[in-house]
Amino acid sequence: MEEQSELVPYDKRWEFPRYRIKLGIQLGVGCFGRVVKGEAVGIKGSGETVKTVAVKMVRSVTNVAALEALVSELKILIHLGSHMNVVNLLGACTKKISQGELLVIVEYCRYGNLRTYLMNHRDKSQSFWQYQQDPDVTLTRSISTRDLISWSYQIARGMDYLASKKVLHGDLAARNVLLADDGVAKVADFGMAKKMHFDIMTQHRSKIKTNAGLMPVKWMAIESLTDRVFSTQSDVWSYGVVLWELFTLGKVPYPGFGAGHQLIQAIQNGYRMEKPNKAPNLFGELMTNCWKTDPKERPAFSQLEETICGHMESTVNSNYLNLNALYVKFNEENDTATAKDLFGLAKLLTEKSQMNENKLQVNDNFRSPKNGNSYSPFPQRA
């Protein structure tokens, strides 16, 4: 299937003023990009409201390929819209893109990536927040099987949403799932994601091919390893590996194997990982189904979601649905937005500015001529 992300236009309604972003500590770094903690500063006169965000950027402004990849990721995020189990776009600073500077502003997930979270729970003497070097995050708690099941459900939900938007991830792994407040898991890192254009009349276009390079071999489906062919079904295979990571508390998949020809040959010959000891039997079956050789025999994410949902406590599922309602509302508002409406942080700034103007007008209208005191329907600090 052809890659379509370069055909998706940038929607300028997501543009956010660069001077209102304060960059902080580094949260993560890759081969070509890095992520830092940032603060989006509000309108003056509104108490300088600050929202904590994560900001993605390239490591070198001279790396054109890395910049193009980040532009592609930005367009994918715009296309996706909002979902609770996806790291959502909040805005972008593109004014200096000709100089190699592009800032992609996304939700900040204070508890970091899922793999590191799981790994550090194996040794209670270590703080599993240290890797972020974020002094604001000090909470520690133990992990239960209920947590693992909840995260597996949420990841399936996020991936089902991607599939519904005709986007394949291409690099699903526990390291690319972030944890936010309220135990929410969010699929992240769309650097390898692709937007697919489905054509019913040409079924062969439902997949894409990619060049060999730095590939996450141990998370790749058999058809991806042998033919460099990716699809939503290959994402399902990767999801099976994520389940294995969850129930081993972040161990490296295929222990005893390197990420080379020996592993690929073993998978071709039918080798599959065994169910982790901590995993309920149901999840062992799900892993086996995700690793079917024929992509058509693997379950869809919607089926995985439904199966796991039936294994969860009803209170957990209803709480999840309540949390996701806000994201559904965001998408509905964006779908009905006009060309002049703004999105994300830019919209929040506009609403804040309008609120301040209304506040000033109300104060003028209700000012007492006797003592000069003003009345305002807005909450006031003592």
Buried (B, 14 or more C-beta within 10 A) or exposed (E): BBBBBEEBEBBEBBBBBEEBBEEEEEBBEBEBBBBBBBBBBBBEEEEEEEBBBBBBBBEEBEBEEBBBBBBBBBBBBBBBBBBBBBBBBBBBBBEEBEEBBBBBBBBBBBBBBBBBBBBBBEEEEEBBBEBBEBEEBEEEEEBEEEBBBBBBBBBBBBBBBBBEBBBBBBBBBBBBBBBBEEBBBBBBBBBBBBBBEEEEEEEEBBBBEBEEEEBBBBBBBBBBBEEBBBBBBBBBBBBBBBBBBBBBBBBEBBEEBEBEEEBBEBBEEEEBBEBBEEBBEBBBEBBBBBBBBEBEEBBBBBBBBBBBBEEBEEEBBEBBEEBBEEBBEBEEEBEEBEEEEBBBBBBBBEEBBEEBEEBEEBEEEEBEEEEEEBEBEEEEEE
